[in-house]
Amino acid sequence: MKTISKETLTMLREKYPAGTRVELVNMDDSYTSLTAGDKGTVRFVDDMGTIHINWDCGLFLGVVYGKDIVKRIK
C-alpha cells in the first residue's frame, strides 16, 4: 500500500474540502464510464489521499492521488 506524507494529506484536504466542485481531467481506470470533463462534488479525502466524489452522472468513485487528475471548478 502506498502512503502519502502528512503534509500532502493536509494539502489535499485543504484544497478539496467537502462540497468542492471538480472536473475530471484524467482517470487511470479502464472499468469506469467516467470521461474527461465529467463533473462532481467532493464528499471527503480519506487517510490515503483518495478524493471521494459524487459524480453528477450518479457514480460515487474516488480519485487516486498521483494517478488520476481532477481540477477545481466554480
PQR file of N, CA, C, O and H, with PARSE charges and radii, in Angstrom:
ATOM      1  N   MET A   1       0.842  -1.178   0.000 -0.4000 1.5000
ATOM      2  CA  MET A   1       0.000   0.000   0.000 -0.0000 2.0000
ATOM      3  C   MET A   1       0.888   1.242   0.000  0.5500 1.7000
ATOM      4  O   MET A   1       1.812   1.361   0.804 -0.5500 1.4000
ATOM      5  N   LYS A   2       0.599   2.140  -0.891 -0.4000 1.5000
ATOM      6  CA  LYS A   2       1.352   3.385  -0.995 -0.0000 2.0000
ATOM      7  C   LYS A   2       0.812   4.384   0.022  0.5500 1.7000
ATOM      8  O   LYS A   2      -0.400   4.541   0.174 -0.5500 1.4000
ATOM      9  H   LYS A   2      -0.152   2.043  -1.544  0.4000 1.0000
ATOM     10  N   THR A   3       1.727   5.055   0.715 -0.4000 1.5000
ATOM     11  CA  THR A   3       1.316   6.066   1.681 -0.0000 2.0000
ATOM     12  C   THR A   3       1.766   7.434   1.195  0.5500 1.7000
ATOM     13  O   THR A   3       2.676   7.554   0.374 -0.5500 1.4000
ATOM     14  H   THR A   3       2.711   4.927   0.592  0.4000 1.0000
ATOM     15  N   ILE A   4       1.112   8.456   1.718 -0.4000 1.5000
ATOM     16  CA  ILE A   4       1.489   9.821   1.372 -0.0000 2.0000
ATOM     17  C   ILE A   4       1.894  10.537   2.650  0.5500 1.7000
ATOM     18  O   ILE A   4       1.541  10.111   3.750 -0.5500 1.4000
ATOM     19  H   ILE A   4       0.373   8.358   2.385  0.4000 1.0000
ATOM     20  N   SER A   5       2.622  11.610   2.501 -0.4000 1.5000
ATOM     21  CA  SER A   5       3.081  12.357   3.671 -0.0000 2.0000
ATOM     22  C   SER A   5       1.914  13.082   4.339  0.5500 1.7000
ATOM     23  O   SER A   5       0.882  13.356   3.726 -0.5500 1.4000
ATOM     24  H   SER A   5       2.909  11.956   1.608  0.4000 1.0000
ATOM     25  N   LYS A   6       2.119  13.376   5.600 -0.4000 1.5000
ATOM     26  CA  LYS A   6       1.125  14.119   6.359 -0.0000 2.0000
ATOM     27  C   LYS A   6       0.881  15.490   5.722  0.5500 1.7000
ATOM     28  O   LYS A   6      -0.251  15.973   5.686 -0.5500 1.4000
ATOM     29  H   LYS A   6       2.958  13.154   6.098  0.4000 1.0000
ATOM     30  N   GLU A   7       1.950  16.110   5.223 -0.4000 1.5000
ATOM     31  CA  GLU A   7       1.834  17.429   4.592 -0.0000 2.0000
ATOM     32  C   GLU A   7       0.989  17.360   3.322  0.5500 1.7000
ATOM     33  O   GLU A   7       0.162  18.237   3.075 -0.5500 1.4000
ATOM     34  H   GLU A   7       2.869  15.718   5.252  0.4000 1.0000
ATOM     35  N   THR A   8       1.200  16.312   2.513 -0.4000 1.5000
ATOM     36  CA  THR A   8       0.428  16.159   1.280 -0.0000 2.0000
ATOM     37  C   THR A   8      -1.039  15.912   1.606  0.5500 1.7000
ATOM     38  O   THR A   8      -1.921  16.461   0.946 -0.5500 1.4000
ATOM     39  H   THR A   8       1.872  15.599   2.714  0.4000 1.0000
ATOM     40  N   LEU A   9      -1.304  15.098   2.609 -0.4000 1.5000
ATOM     41  CA  LEU A   9      -2.675  14.827   3.011 -0.0000 2.0000
ATOM     42  C   LEU A   9      -3.360  16.110   3.485  0.5500 1.7000
ATOM     43  O   LEU A   9      -4.516  16.362   3.145 -0.5500 1.4000
ATOM     44  H   LEU A   9      -0.587  14.652   3.145  0.4000 1.0000
ATOM     45  N   THR A  10      -2.661  16.901   4.254 -0.4000 1.5000
ATOM     46  CA  THR A  10      -3.209  18.181   4.717 -0.0000 2.0000
ATOM     47  C   THR A  10      -3.505  19.099   3.537  0.5500 1.7000
ATOM     48  O   THR A  10      -4.549  19.751   3.503 -0.5500 1.4000
ATOM     49  H   THR A  10      -1.722  16.697   4.531  0.4000 1.0000
ATOM     50  N   MET A  11      -2.587  19.153   2.565 -0.4000 1.5000
ATOM     51  CA  MET A  11      -2.786  19.984   1.379 -0.0000 2.0000
ATOM     52  C   MET A  11      -4.023  19.538   0.599  0.5500 1.7000
ATOM     53  O   MET A  11      -4.819  20.372   0.168 -0.5500 1.4000
ATOM     54  H   MET A  11      -1.739  18.623   2.592  0.4000 1.0000
ATOM     55  N   LEU A  12      -4.186  18.228   0.417 -0.4000 1.5000
ATOM     56  CA  LEU A  12      -5.342  17.715  -0.321 -0.0000 2.0000
ATOM     57  C   LEU A  12      -6.645  18.058   0.393  0.5500 1.7000
ATOM     58  O   LEU A  12      -7.622  18.454  -0.242 -0.5500 1.4000
ATOM     59  H   LEU A  12      -3.540  17.550   0.767  0.4000 1.0000
ATOM     60  N   ARG A  13      -6.655  17.906   1.700 -0.4000 1.5000
ATOM     61  CA  ARG A  13      -7.882  18.198   2.461 -0.0000 2.0000
ATOM     62  C   ARG A  13      -8.215  19.685   2.453  0.5500 1.7000
ATOM     63  O   ARG A  13      -9.387  20.059   2.498 -0.5500 1.4000
ATOM     64  H   ARG A  13      -5.861  17.585   2.216  0.4000 1.0000
ATOM     65  N   GLU A  14      -7.187  20.537   2.398 -0.4000 1.5000
ATOM     66  CA  GLU A  14      -7.432  21.981   2.315 -0.0000 2.0000
ATOM     67  C   GLU A  14      -7.887  22.377   0.911  0.5500 1.7000
ATOM     68  O   GLU A  14      -8.742  23.250   0.760 -0.5500 1.4000
ATOM     69  H   GLU A  14      -6.235  20.233   2.362  0.4000 1.0000
ATOM     70  N   LYS A  15      -7.324  21.746  -0.109 -0.4000 1.5000
ATOM     71  CA  LYS A  15      -7.668  22.077  -1.495 -0.0000 2.0000
ATOM     72  C   LYS A  15      -9.019  21.510  -1.909  0.5500 1.7000
ATOM     73  O   LYS A  15      -9.729  22.117  -2.712 -0.5500 1.4000
ATOM     74  H   LYS A  15      -6.629  21.037   0.014  0.4000 1.0000
ATOM     75  N   TYR A  16      -9.381  20.339  -1.360 -0.4000 1.5000
ATOM     76  CA  TYR A  16     -10.619  19.663  -1.751 -0.0000 2.0000
ATOM     77  C   TYR A  16     -11.511  19.353  -0.554  0.5500 1.7000
ATOM     78  O   TYR A  16     -11.759  18.184  -0.259 -0.5500 1.4000
ATOM     79  H   TYR A  16      -8.804  19.846  -0.708  0.4000 1.0000
ATOM     80  N   PRO A  17     -12.002  20.390   0.146 -0.5600 1.5000
ATOM     81  CA  PRO A  17     -12.927  20.119   1.259  0.2800 2.0000
ATOM     82  C   PRO A  17     -14.273  19.623   0.721  0.5500 1.7000
ATOM     83  O   PRO A  17     -14.592  19.804  -0.454 -0.5500 1.4000
ATOM     84  N   ALA A  18     -15.045  19.001   1.592 -0.4000 1.5000
ATOM     85  CA  ALA A  18     -16.373  18.530   1.210 -0.0000 2.0000
ATOM     86  C   ALA A  18     -17.158  19.668   0.570  0.5500 1.7000
ATOM     87  O   ALA A  18     -17.145  20.796   1.063 -0.5500 1.4000
ATOM     88  H   ALA A  18     -14.786  18.853   2.547  0.4000 1.0000
ATOM     89  N   GLY A  19     -17.838  19.366  -0.525 -0.4000 1.5000
ATOM     90  CA  GLY A  19     -18.645  20.355  -1.232 -0.0000 2.0000
ATOM     91  C   GLY A  19     -17.949  21.007  -2.409  0.5500 1.7000
ATOM     92  O   GLY A  19     -18.591  21.696  -3.201 -0.5500 1.4000
ATOM     93  H   GLY A  19     -17.848  18.450  -0.925  0.4000 1.0000
ATOM     94  N   THR A  20     -16.633  20.800  -2.539 -0.4000 1.5000
ATOM     95  CA  THR A  20     -15.878  21.395  -3.651 -0.0000 2.0000
ATOM     96  C   THR A  20     -16.300  20.766  -4.967  0.5500 1.7000
ATOM     97  O   THR A  20     -16.398  19.544  -5.076 -0.5500 1.4000
ATOM     98  H   THR A  20     -16.111  20.240  -1.895  0.4000 1.0000
ATOM     99  N   ARG A  21     -16.548  21.598  -5.961 -0.4000 1.5000
ATOM    100  CA  ARG A  21     -16.888  21.103  -7.295 -0.0000 2.0000
ATOM    101  C   ARG A  21     -15.600  20.837  -8.071  0.5500 1.7000
ATOM    102  O   ARG A  21     -14.673  21.647  -8.051 -0.5500 1.4000
ATOM    103  H   ARG A  21     -16.469  22.591  -5.873  0.4000 1.0000
ATOM    104  N   VAL A  22     -15.554  19.689  -8.756 -0.4000 1.5000
ATOM    105  CA  VAL A  22     -14.367  19.304  -9.517 -0.0000 2.0000
ATOM    106  C   VAL A  22     -14.768  18.799 -10.899  0.5500 1.7000
ATOM    107  O   VAL A  22     -15.911  18.412 -11.143 -0.5500 1.4000
ATOM    108  H   VAL A  22     -16.307  19.031  -8.773  0.4000 1.0000
ATOM    109  N   GLU A  23     -13.780  18.820 -11.790 -0.4000 1.5000
ATOM    110  CA  GLU A  23     -13.949  18.285 -13.147 -0.0000 2.0000
ATOM    111  C   GLU A  23     -12.840  17.268 -13.386  0.5500 1.7000
ATOM    112  O   GLU A  23     -11.679  17.514 -13.057 -0.5500 1.4000
ATOM    113  H   GLU A  23     -12.852  19.135 -11.591  0.4000 1.0000
ATOM    114  N   LEU A  24     -13.200  16.143 -13.950 -0.4000 1.5000
ATOM    115  CA  LEU A  24     -12.232  15.096 -14.239 -0.0000 2.0000
ATOM    116  C   LEU A  24     -11.368  15.491 -15.433  0.5500 1.7000
ATOM    117  O   LEU A  24     -11.878  15.872 -16.486 -0.5500 1.4000
ATOM    118  H   LEU A  24     -14.143  15.943 -14.217  0.4000 1.0000
ATOM    119  N   VAL A  25     -10.051  15.394 -15.251 -0.4000 1.5000
ATOM    120  CA  VAL A  25      -9.106  15.638 -16.329 -0.0000 2.0000
ATOM    121  C   VAL A  25      -8.661  14.294 -16.909  0.5500 1.7000
ATOM    122  O   VAL A  25      -8.641  14.108 -18.126 -0.5500 1.4000
ATOM    123  H   VAL A  25      -9.637  15.084 -14.395  0.4000 1.0000
ATOM    124  N   ASN A  26      -8.306  13.367 -16.028 -0.4000 1.5000
ATOM    125  CA  ASN A  26      -7.864  12.041 -16.466 -0.0000 2.0000
ATOM    126  C   ASN A  26      -8.057  11.036 -15.335  0.5500 1.7000
ATOM    127  O   ASN A  26      -7.795  11.345 -14.172 -0.5500 1.4000
ATOM    128  H   ASN A  26      -8.322  13.517 -15.039  0.4000 1.0000
ATOM    129  N   MET A  27      -8.520   9.825 -15.680 -0.4000 1.5000
ATOM    130  CA  MET A  27      -8.647   8.758 -14.698 -0.0000 2.0000
ATOM    131  C   MET A  27      -8.036   7.498 -15.272  0.5500 1.7000
ATOM    132  O   MET A  27      -8.345   7.098 -16.395 -0.5500 1.4000
ATOM    133  H   MET A  27      -8.733   9.574 -16.625  0.4000 1.0000
ATOM    134  N   ASP A  28      -7.162   6.872 -14.491 -0.4000 1.5000
ATOM    135  CA  ASP A  28      -6.477   5.653 -14.897 -0.0000 2.0000
ATOM    136  C   ASP A  28      -7.293   4.437 -14.459  0.5500 1.7000
ATOM    137  O   ASP A  28      -6.858   3.668 -13.602 -0.5500 1.4000
ATOM    138  H   ASP A  28      -6.911   7.196 -13.579  0.4000 1.0000
ATOM    139  N   ASP A  29      -8.485   4.266 -15.053 -0.4000 1.5000
ATOM    140  CA  ASP A  29      -9.386   3.164 -14.694 -0.0000 2.0000
ATOM    141  C   ASP A  29     -10.179   2.774 -15.936  0.5500 1.7000
ATOM    142  O   ASP A  29     -11.095   3.485 -16.349 -0.5500 1.4000
ATOM    143  H   ASP A  29      -8.838   4.890 -15.750  0.4000 1.0000
ATOM    144  N   SER A  30      -9.823   1.649 -16.519 -0.4000 1.5000
ATOM    145  CA  SER A  30     -10.478   1.220 -17.757 -0.0000 2.0000
ATOM    146  C   SER A  30     -11.890   0.677 -17.521  0.5500 1.7000
ATOM    147  O   SER A  30     -12.617   0.416 -18.479 -0.5500 1.4000
ATOM    148  H   SER A  30      -9.079   1.071 -16.183  0.4000 1.0000
ATOM    149  N   TYR A  31     -12.282   0.506 -16.262 -0.4000 1.5000
ATOM    150  CA  TYR A  31     -13.596  -0.064 -15.957 -0.0000 2.0000
ATOM    151  C   TYR A  31     -14.672   0.975 -15.661  0.5500 1.7000
ATOM    152  O   TYR A  31     -15.832   0.616 -15.461 -0.5500 1.4000
ATOM    153  H   TYR A  31     -11.691   0.719 -15.483  0.4000 1.0000
ATOM    154  N   THR A  32     -14.309   2.249 -15.630 -0.4000 1.5000
ATOM    155  CA  THR A  32     -15.300   3.278 -15.322 -0.0000 2.0000
ATOM    156  C   THR A  32     -15.864   3.891 -16.603  0.5500 1.7000
ATOM    157  O   THR A  32     -15.218   3.903 -17.650 -0.5500 1.4000
ATOM    158  H   THR A  32     -13.367   2.540 -15.793  0.4000 1.0000
ATOM    159  N   SER A  33     -17.070   4.390 -16.485 -0.4000 1.5000
ATOM    160  CA  SER A  33     -17.687   5.092 -17.617 -0.0000 2.0000
ATOM    161  C   SER A  33     -17.387   6.589 -17.565  0.5500 1.7000
ATOM    162  O   SER A  33     -17.794   7.330 -18.460 -0.5500 1.4000
ATOM    163  H   SER A  33     -17.595   4.380 -15.634  0.4000 1.0000
ATOM    164  N   LEU A  34     -16.682   7.042 -16.528 -0.4000 1.5000
ATOM    165  CA  LEU A  34     -16.329   8.455 -16.436 -0.0000 2.0000
ATOM    166  C   LEU A  34     -15.347   8.827 -17.536  0.5500 1.7000
ATOM    167  O   LEU A  34     -14.478   8.036 -17.904 -0.5500 1.4000
ATOM    168  H   LEU A  34     -16.352   6.441 -15.801  0.4000 1.0000
ATOM    169  N   THR A  35     -15.495  10.033 -18.052 -0.4000 1.5000
ATOM    170  CA  THR A  35     -14.587  10.537 -19.079 -0.0000 2.0000
ATOM    171  C   THR A  35     -14.155  11.952 -18.720  0.5500 1.7000
ATOM    172  O   THR A  35     -14.788  12.615 -17.899 -0.5500 1.4000
ATOM    173  H   THR A  35     -16.200  10.676 -17.753  0.4000 1.0000
ATOM    174  N   ALA A  36     -13.089  12.403 -19.333 -0.4000 1.5000
ATOM    175  CA  ALA A  36     -12.614  13.768 -19.103 -0.0000 2.0000
ATOM    176  C   ALA A  36     -13.761  14.747 -19.319  0.5500 1.7000
ATOM    177  O   ALA A  36     -14.515  14.640 -20.286 -0.5500 1.4000
ATOM    178  H   ALA A  36     -12.575  11.864 -20.001  0.4000 1.0000
ATOM    179  N   GLY A  37     -13.879  15.699 -18.405 -0.4000 1.5000
ATOM    180  CA  GLY A  37     -14.944  16.696 -18.491 -0.0000 2.0000
ATOM    181  C   GLY A  37     -16.106  16.410 -17.556  0.5500 1.7000
ATOM    182  O   GLY A  37     -16.897  17.308 -17.269 -0.5500 1.4000
ATOM    183  H   GLY A  37     -13.267  15.786 -17.619  0.4000 1.0000
ATOM    184  N   ASP A  38     -16.227  15.163 -17.069 -0.4000 1.5000
ATOM    185  CA  ASP A  38     -17.295  14.856 -16.115 -0.0000 2.0000
ATOM    186  C   ASP A  38     -17.074  15.661 -14.840  0.5500 1.7000
ATOM    187  O   ASP A  38     -15.939  15.909 -14.432 -0.5500 1.4000
ATOM    188  H   ASP A  38     -15.584  14.434 -17.302  0.4000 1.0000
ATOM    189  N   LYS A  39     -18.183  16.066 -14.217 -0.4000 1.5000
ATOM    190  CA  LYS A  39     -18.115  16.910 -13.028 -0.0000 2.0000
ATOM    191  C   LYS A  39     -18.742  16.217 -11.830  0.5500 1.7000
ATOM    192  O   LYS A  39     -19.598  15.344 -11.966 -0.5500 1.4000
ATOM    193  H   LYS A  39     -19.104  15.864 -14.548  0.4000 1.0000
ATOM    194  N   GLY A  40     -18.284  16.637 -10.643 -0.4000 1.5000
ATOM    195  CA  GLY A  40     -18.827  16.054  -9.426 -0.0000 2.0000
ATOM    196  C   GLY A  40     -18.540  16.935  -8.226  0.5500 1.7000
ATOM    197  O   GLY A  40     -17.956  18.013  -8.338 -0.5500 1.4000
ATOM    198  H   GLY A  40     -17.588  17.346 -10.533  0.4000 1.0000
ATOM    199  N   THR A  41     -18.973  16.439  -7.067 -0.4000 1.5000
ATOM    200  CA  THR A  41     -18.825  17.153  -5.812 -0.0000 2.0000
ATOM    201  C   THR A  41     -18.059  16.279  -4.822  0.5500 1.7000
ATOM    202  O   THR A  41     -18.407  15.119  -4.605 -0.5500 1.4000
ATOM    203  H   THR A  41     -19.448  15.563  -6.976  0.4000 1.0000
ATOM    204  N   VAL A  42     -17.017  16.848  -4.229 -0.4000 1.5000
ATOM    205  CA  VAL A  42     -16.196  16.109  -3.263 -0.0000 2.0000
ATOM    206  C   VAL A  42     -17.007  15.795  -2.014  0.5500 1.7000
ATOM    207  O   VAL A  42     -17.699  16.658  -1.474 -0.5500 1.4000
ATOM    208  H   VAL A  42     -16.735  17.791  -4.406  0.4000 1.0000
ATOM    209  N   ARG A  43     -16.910  14.531  -1.557 -0.4000 1.5000
ATOM    210  CA  ARG A  43     -17.502  14.135  -0.273 -0.0000 2.0000
ATOM    211  C   ARG A  43     -16.473  14.229   0.838  0.5500 1.7000
ATOM    212  O   ARG A  43     -16.754  14.789   1.897 -0.5500 1.4000
ATOM    213  H   ARG A  43     -16.347  13.830  -1.996  0.4000 1.0000
ATOM    214  N   PHE A  44     -15.257  13.674   0.604 -0.4000 1.5000
ATOM    215  CA  PHE A  44     -14.199  13.735   1.608 -0.0000 2.0000
ATOM    216  C   PHE A  44     -12.900  13.219   1.005  0.5500 1.7000
ATOM    217  O   PHE A  44     -12.896  12.608  -0.064 -0.5500 1.4000
ATOM    218  H   PHE A  44     -15.029  13.218  -0.257  0.4000 1.0000
ATOM    219  N   VAL A  45     -11.802  13.473   1.703 -0.4000 1.5000
ATOM    220  CA  VAL A  45     -10.496  12.922   1.349 -0.0000 2.0000
ATOM    221  C   VAL A  45     -10.129  11.944   2.458  0.5500 1.7000
ATOM    222  O   VAL A  45     -10.087  12.315   3.631 -0.5500 1.4000
ATOM    223  H   VAL A  45     -11.806  13.970   2.571  0.4000 1.0000
ATOM    224  N   ASP A  46      -9.860  10.680   2.081 -0.4000 1.5000
ATOM    225  CA  ASP A  46      -9.542   9.681   3.102 -0.0000 2.0000
ATOM    226  C   ASP A  46      -8.072   9.736   3.516  0.5500 1.7000
ATOM    227  O   ASP A  46      -7.309  10.550   2.995 -0.5500 1.4000
ATOM    228  H   ASP A  46      -9.894  10.378   1.128  0.4000 1.0000
ATOM    229  N   ASP A  47      -7.674   8.876   4.448 -0.4000 1.5000
ATOM    230  CA  ASP A  47      -6.320   8.902   5.003 -0.0000 2.0000
ATOM    231  C   ASP A  47      -5.240   8.481   4.009  0.5500 1.7000
ATOM    232  O   ASP A  47      -4.056   8.696   4.267 -0.5500 1.4000
ATOM    233  H   ASP A  47      -8.294   8.215   4.871  0.4000 1.0000
ATOM    234  N   MET A  48      -5.623   7.889   2.880 -0.4000 1.5000
ATOM    235  CA  MET A  48      -4.661   7.522   1.839 -0.0000 2.0000
ATOM    236  C   MET A  48      -4.545   8.598   0.771  0.5500 1.7000
ATOM    237  O   MET A  48      -3.734   8.482  -0.148 -0.5500 1.4000
ATOM    238  H   MET A  48      -6.585   7.714   2.670  0.4000 1.0000
ATOM    239  N   GLY A  49      -5.366   9.659   0.892 -0.4000 1.5000
ATOM    240  CA  GLY A  49      -5.327  10.755  -0.072 -0.0000 2.0000
ATOM    241  C   GLY A  49      -6.285  10.579  -1.231  0.5500 1.7000
ATOM    242  O   GLY A  49      -6.261  11.370  -2.174 -0.5500 1.4000
ATOM    243  H   GLY A  49      -6.024   9.753   1.638  0.4000 1.0000
ATOM    244  N   THR A  50      -7.130   9.556  -1.181 -0.4000 1.5000
ATOM    245  CA  THR A  50      -8.140   9.371  -2.226 -0.0000 2.0000
ATOM    246  C   THR A  50      -9.239  10.404  -2.027  0.5500 1.7000
ATOM    247  O   THR A  50      -9.765  10.566  -0.926 -0.5500 1.4000
ATOM    248  H   THR A  50      -7.149   8.914  -0.415  0.4000 1.0000
ATOM    249  N   ILE A  51      -9.577  11.099  -3.106 -0.4000 1.5000
ATOM    250  CA  ILE A  51     -10.631  12.117  -3.070 -0.0000 2.0000
ATOM    251  C   ILE A  51     -11.927  11.432  -3.498  0.5500 1.7000
ATOM    252  O   ILE A  51     -12.085  11.061  -4.661 -0.5500 1.4000
ATOM    253  H   ILE A  51      -9.150  10.968  -4.000  0.4000 1.0000
ATOM    254  N   HIS A  52     -12.842  11.270  -2.562 -0.4000 1.5000
ATOM    255  CA  HIS A  52     -14.110  10.590  -2.841 -0.0000 2.0000
ATOM    256  C   HIS A  52     -15.110  11.608  -3.373  0.5500 1.7000
ATOM    257  O   HIS A  52     -15.329  12.661  -2.774 -0.5500 1.4000
ATOM    258  H   HIS A  52     -12.713  11.571  -1.617  0.4000 1.0000
ATOM    259  N   ILE A  53     -15.716  11.269  -4.519 -0.4000 1.5000
ATOM    260  CA  ILE A  53     -16.539  12.230  -5.258 -0.0000 2.0000
ATOM    261  C   ILE A  53     -17.883  11.624  -5.636  0.5500 1.7000
ATOM    262  O   ILE A  53     -17.961  10.478  -6.077 -0.5500 1.4000
ATOM    263  H   ILE A  53     -15.539  10.413  -5.006  0.4000 1.0000
ATOM    264  N   ASN A  54     -18.939  12.412  -5.456 -0.4000 1.5000
ATOM    265  CA  ASN A  54     -20.251  12.089  -6.013 -0.0000 2.0000
ATOM    266  C   ASN A  54     -20.294  12.721  -7.391  0.5500 1.7000
ATOM    267  O   ASN A  54     -20.390  13.942  -7.517 -0.5500 1.4000
ATOM    268  H   ASN A  54     -18.875  13.343  -5.098  0.4000 1.0000
ATOM    269  N   TRP A  55     -20.223  11.900  -8.412 -0.4000 1.5000
ATOM    270  CA  TRP A  55     -20.226  12.403  -9.791 -0.0000 2.0000
ATOM    271  C   TRP A  55     -21.645  12.736 -10.211  0.5500 1.7000
ATOM    272  O   TRP A  55     -22.592  12.059  -9.812 -0.5500 1.4000
ATOM    273  H   TRP A  55     -20.145  10.908  -8.309  0.4000 1.0000
ATOM    274  N   ASP A  56     -21.792  13.776 -11.015 -0.4000 1.5000
ATOM    275  CA  ASP A  56     -23.113  14.233 -11.453 -0.0000 2.0000
ATOM    276  C   ASP A  56     -23.878  13.157 -12.215  0.5500 1.7000
ATOM    277  O   ASP A  56     -25.108  13.189 -12.257 -0.5500 1.4000
ATOM    278  H   ASP A  56     -21.022  14.326 -11.340  0.4000 1.0000
ATOM    279  N   CYS A  57     -23.169  12.209 -12.816 -0.4000 1.5000
ATOM    280  CA  CYS A  57     -23.819  11.133 -13.571 -0.0000 2.0000
ATOM    281  C   CYS A  57     -24.383  10.049 -12.660  0.5500 1.7000
ATOM    282  O   CYS A  57     -24.993   9.096 -13.146 -0.5500 1.4000
ATOM    283  H   CYS A  57     -22.170  12.184 -12.782  0.4000 1.0000
ATOM    284  N   GLY A  58     -24.191  10.176 -11.344 -0.4000 1.5000
ATOM    285  CA  GLY A  58     -24.746   9.225 -10.402 -0.0000 2.0000
ATOM    286  C   GLY A  58     -23.735   8.256  -9.788  0.5500 1.7000
ATOM    287  O   GLY A  58     -24.073   7.513  -8.866 -0.5500 1.4000
ATOM    288  H   GLY A  58     -23.695  10.950 -10.949  0.4000 1.0000
ATOM    289  N   LEU A  59     -22.514   8.258 -10.284 -0.4000 1.5000
ATOM    290  CA  LEU A  59     -21.482   7.378  -9.728 -0.0000 2.0000
ATOM    291  C   LEU A  59     -20.882   7.984  -8.466  0.5500 1.7000
ATOM    292  O   LEU A  59     -20.833   9.205  -8.314 -0.5500 1.4000
ATOM    293  H   LEU A  59     -22.240   8.862 -11.033  0.4000 1.0000
ATOM    294  N   PHE A  60     -20.428   7.123  -7.569 -0.4000 1.5000
ATOM    295  CA  PHE A  60     -19.637   7.536  -6.407 -0.0000 2.0000
ATOM    296  C   PHE A  60     -18.317   6.801  -6.544  0.5500 1.7000
ATOM    297  O   PHE A  60     -18.248   5.587  -6.351 -0.5500 1.4000
ATOM    298  H   PHE A  60     -20.467   6.132  -7.692  0.4000 1.0000
ATOM    299  N   LEU A  61     -17.260   7.551  -6.880 -0.4000 1.5000
ATOM    300  CA  LEU A  61     -15.978   6.926  -7.161 -0.0000 2.0000
ATOM    301  C   LEU A  61     -14.856   7.847  -6.713  0.5500 1.7000
ATOM    302  O   LEU A  61     -14.915   9.059  -6.919 -0.5500 1.4000
ATOM    303  H   LEU A  61     -17.317   8.537  -7.037  0.4000 1.0000
ATOM    304  N   GLY A  62     -13.835   7.265  -6.100 -0.4000 1.5000
ATOM    305  CA  GLY A  62     -12.698   8.021  -5.618 -0.0000 2.0000
ATOM    306  C   GLY A  62     -11.660   8.259  -6.696  0.5500 1.7000
ATOM    307  O   GLY A  62     -11.485   7.452  -7.609 -0.5500 1.4000
ATOM    308  H   GLY A  62     -13.787   6.280  -5.933  0.4000 1.0000
ATOM    309  N   VAL A  63     -10.977   9.386  -6.569 -0.4000 1.5000
ATOM    310  CA  VAL A  63      -9.882   9.756  -7.457 -0.0000 2.0000
ATOM    311  C   VAL A  63      -8.586   9.494  -6.686  0.5500 1.7000
ATOM    312  O   VAL A  63      -8.400  10.021  -5.589 -0.5500 1.4000
ATOM    313  H   VAL A  63     -11.119  10.041  -5.827  0.4000 1.0000
ATOM    314  N   VAL A  64      -7.701   8.692  -7.249 -0.4000 1.5000
ATOM    315  CA  VAL A  64      -6.473   8.290  -6.570 -0.0000 2.0000
ATOM    316  C   VAL A  64      -5.386   9.345  -6.771  0.5500 1.7000
ATOM    317  O   VAL A  64      -5.005   9.655  -7.900 -0.5500 1.4000
ATOM    318  H   VAL A  64      -7.852   8.265  -8.140  0.4000 1.0000
ATOM    319  N   TYR A  65      -4.896   9.889  -5.660 -0.4000 1.5000
ATOM    320  CA  TYR A  65      -3.834  10.889  -5.713 -0.0000 2.0000
ATOM    321  C   TYR A  65      -2.587  10.278  -6.354  0.5500 1.7000
ATOM    322  O   TYR A  65      -2.146   9.192  -5.978 -0.5500 1.4000
ATOM    323  H   TYR A  65      -5.206   9.637  -4.743  0.4000 1.0000
ATOM    324  N   GLY A  66      -2.031  10.999  -7.328 -0.4000 1.5000
ATOM    325  CA  GLY A  66      -0.831  10.534  -8.008 -0.0000 2.0000
ATOM    326  C   GLY A  66      -1.092   9.723  -9.259  0.5500 1.7000
ATOM    327  O   GLY A  66      -0.173   9.477 -10.039 -0.5500 1.4000
ATOM    328  H   GLY A  66      -2.389  11.881  -7.633  0.4000 1.0000
ATOM    329  N   LYS A  67      -2.350   9.298  -9.468 -0.4000 1.5000
ATOM    330  CA  LYS A  67      -2.712   8.542 -10.672 -0.0000 2.0000
ATOM    331  C   LYS A  67      -3.758   9.271 -11.492  0.5500 1.7000
ATOM    332  O   LYS A  67      -3.607   9.439 -12.702 -0.5500 1.4000
ATOM    333  H   LYS A  67      -3.097   9.498  -8.835  0.4000 1.0000
ATOM    334  N   ASP A  68      -4.808   9.697 -10.834 -0.4000 1.5000
ATOM    335  CA  ASP A  68      -5.917  10.366 -11.511 -0.0000 2.0000
ATOM    336  C   ASP A  68      -5.792  11.876 -11.314  0.5500 1.7000
ATOM    337  O   ASP A  68      -5.125  12.341 -10.389 -0.5500 1.4000
ATOM    338  H   ASP A  68      -4.931   9.560  -9.851  0.4000 1.0000
ATOM    339  N   ILE A  69      -6.441  12.630 -12.196 -0.4000 1.5000
ATOM    340  CA  ILE A  69      -6.330  14.084 -12.129 -0.0000 2.0000
ATOM    341  C   ILE A  69      -7.714  14.734 -12.189  0.5500 1.7000
ATOM    342  O   ILE A  69      -8.508  14.462 -13.090 -0.5500 1.4000
ATOM    343  H   ILE A  69      -6.983  12.253 -12.948  0.4000 1.0000
ATOM    344  N   VAL A  70      -7.980  15.595 -11.210 -0.4000 1.5000
ATOM    345  CA  VAL A  70      -9.179  16.438 -11.231 -0.0000 2.0000
ATOM    346  C   VAL A  70      -8.732  17.877 -11.035  0.5500 1.7000
ATOM    347  O   VAL A  70      -7.630  18.143 -10.554 -0.5500 1.4000
ATOM    348  H   VAL A  70      -7.335  15.815 -10.478  0.4000 1.0000
ATOM    349  N   LYS A  71      -9.606  18.800 -11.417 -0.4000 1.5000
ATOM    350  CA  LYS A  71      -9.330  20.207 -11.153 -0.0000 2.0000
ATOM    351  C   LYS A  71     -10.558  20.833 -10.510  0.5500 1.7000
ATOM    352  O   LYS A  71     -11.693  20.440 -10.782 -0.5500 1.4000
ATOM    353  H   LYS A  71     -10.500  18.584 -11.808  0.4000 1.0000
ATOM    354  N   ARG A  72     -10.312  21.804  -9.662 -0.4000 1.5000
ATOM    355  CA  ARG A  72     -11.403  22.538  -9.017 -0.0000 2.0000
ATOM    356  C   ARG A  72     -12.122  23.399 -10.050  0.5500 1.7000
ATOM    357  O   ARG A  72     -11.500  23.959 -10.952 -0.5500 1.4000
ATOM    358  H   ARG A  72      -9.391  22.124  -9.441  0.4000 1.0000
ATOM    359  N   ILE A  73     -13.418  23.492  -9.906 -0.4000 1.5000
ATOM    360  CA  ILE A  73     -14.204  24.392 -10.752 -0.0000 2.0000
ATOM    361  C   ILE A  73     -15.093  25.221  -9.851  0.5500 1.7000
ATOM    362  O   ILE A  73     -15.293  24.887  -8.683 -0.5500 1.4000
ATOM    363  H   ILE A  73     -13.924  23.036  -9.173  0.4000 1.0000
ATOM    364  N   LYS A  74     -15.622  26.295 -10.391 -0.4000 1.5000
ATOM    365  CA  LYS A  74     -16.507  27.163  -9.628 -0.0000 2.0000
ATOM    366  C   LYS A  74     -17.933  26.739  -9.795  0.5500 1.7000
ATOM    367  O   LYS A  74     -18.831  27.355  -9.224 -0.5500 1.4000
ATOM    368  H   LYS A  74     -15.459  26.566 -11.340  0.4000 1.0000
TER
END
